[in-house]
Amino acid sequence: MSGVEDETTVNDSFSVTVPAAVRREAGIEAGDKIRWRVGDDGELSIEVVKQRYGAFSSLDPVDTGAETDVAEDHDLVVGDS
């Protein structure tokens, strides 16, 4: 990191705003997530988890010959009937 540092205030609902300079430097965009960690020593760290739009958009459909109902099949667990 290039040494960008800023601070923000935790509001009454415990929300924080990521400062613009930090967002730019870290490449944070709308839809990204922030993963918070508190180490055993109490040190707080965060990680940006990038939102992946269109991750499967370049894949071609595969015809398995079987009819599917994605709404019904979506939550099936192996072994469930």
One Martini backbone bead per residue (centre of mass of N, CA, C, O) as a GRO file, in nm:
protein
   81
    1MET     BB    1   0.101   0.032   0.016
    2SER     BB    2   0.117   0.397  -0.010
    3GLY     BB    3   0.004   0.527   0.278
    4VAL     BB    4  -0.289   0.536   0.312
    5GLU     BB    5  -0.464   0.748   0.549
    6ASP     BB    6  -0.753   0.725   0.766
    7GLU     BB    7  -1.059   0.839   0.921
    8THR     BB    8  -1.350   0.732   1.111
    9THR     BB    9  -1.684   0.728   1.225
   10VAL     BB   10  -1.886   0.579   1.447
   11ASN     BB   11  -2.205   0.541   1.455
   12ASP     BB   12  -2.502   0.469   1.619
   13SER     BB   13  -2.521   0.202   1.407
   14PHE     BB   14  -2.215   0.105   1.349
   15SER     BB   15  -2.126   0.269   1.108
   16VAL     BB   16  -1.914   0.307   0.816
   17THR     BB   17  -1.693   0.503   0.617
   18VAL     BB   18  -1.513   0.483   0.337
   19PRO     BB   19  -1.273   0.652   0.236
   20ALA     BB   20  -1.196   0.767  -0.070
   21ALA     BB   21  -0.886   0.713  -0.072
   22VAL     BB   22  -0.917   0.415   0.013
   23ARG     BB   23  -1.100   0.318  -0.213
   24ARG     BB   24  -0.908   0.382  -0.443
   25GLU     BB   25  -0.653   0.222  -0.348
   26ALA     BB   26  -0.832  -0.061  -0.307
   27GLY     BB   27  -1.075  -0.083  -0.521
   28ILE     BB   28  -1.350  -0.004  -0.411
   29GLU     BB   29  -1.682  -0.121  -0.473
   30ALA     BB   30  -1.984  -0.163  -0.534
   31GLY     BB   31  -2.055  -0.482  -0.367
   32ASP     BB   32  -1.842  -0.508  -0.196
   33LYS     BB   33  -1.658  -0.658   0.065
   34ILE     BB   34  -1.592  -0.665   0.419
   35ARG     BB   35  -1.345  -0.832   0.603
   36TRP     BB   36  -1.336  -0.903   0.943
   37ARG     BB   37  -1.059  -0.902   1.190
   38VAL     BB   38  -0.968  -1.049   1.510
   39GLY     BB   39  -0.711  -1.101   1.685
   40ASP     BB   40  -0.573  -1.229   1.969
   41ASP     BB   41  -0.432  -0.928   2.007
   42GLY     BB   42  -0.669  -0.720   1.878
   43GLU     BB   43  -0.615  -0.699   1.587
   44LEU     BB   44  -0.728  -0.516   1.314
   45SER     BB   45  -0.866  -0.643   1.004
   46ILE     BB   46  -0.898  -0.611   0.646
   47GLU     BB   47  -1.088  -0.734   0.356
   48VAL     BB   48  -1.134  -0.740   0.018
   49VAL     BB   49  -1.435  -0.853  -0.147
   50LYS     BB   50  -1.496  -0.916  -0.459
   51GLN     BB   51  -1.725  -0.860  -0.690
   52ARG     BB   52  -1.856  -1.103  -0.930
   53TYR     BB   53  -1.938  -1.019  -1.235
   54GLY     BB   54  -1.999  -1.255  -1.469
   55ALA     BB   55  -1.843  -1.530  -1.406
   56PHE     BB   56  -2.040  -1.711  -1.629
   57SER     BB   57  -2.075  -1.556  -1.913
   58SER     BB   58  -1.847  -1.735  -2.089
   59LEU     BB   59  -2.023  -1.977  -2.076
   60ASP     BB   60  -2.145  -2.259  -2.212
   61PRO     BB   61  -2.397  -2.441  -2.264
   62VAL     BB   62  -2.529  -2.759  -2.142
   63ASP     BB   63  -2.655  -3.056  -2.284
   64THR     BB   64  -2.791  -3.337  -2.096
   65GLY     BB   65  -3.108  -3.417  -2.170
   66ALA     BB   66  -3.218  -3.294  -1.907
   67GLU     BB   67  -3.454  -3.183  -1.711
   68THR     BB   68  -3.484  -2.862  -1.546
   69ASP     BB   69  -3.536  -2.689  -1.216
   70VAL     BB   70  -3.382  -2.445  -1.066
   71ALA     BB   71  -3.579  -2.374  -0.835
   72GLU     BB   72  -3.587  -2.676  -0.728
   73ASP     BB   73  -3.270  -2.777  -0.754
   74HIS     BB   74  -3.084  -2.565  -0.604
   75ASP     BB   75  -3.127  -2.700  -0.282
   76LEU     BB   76  -3.002  -2.962  -0.317
   77VAL     BB   77  -2.905  -3.249  -0.136
   78VAL     BB   78  -2.720  -3.496  -0.090
   79GLY     BB   79  -2.969  -3.750  -0.010
   80ASP     BB   80  -3.209  -3.611  -0.084
   81SER     BB   81  -3.575  -3.640  -0.177
   0.00000   0.00000   0.00000
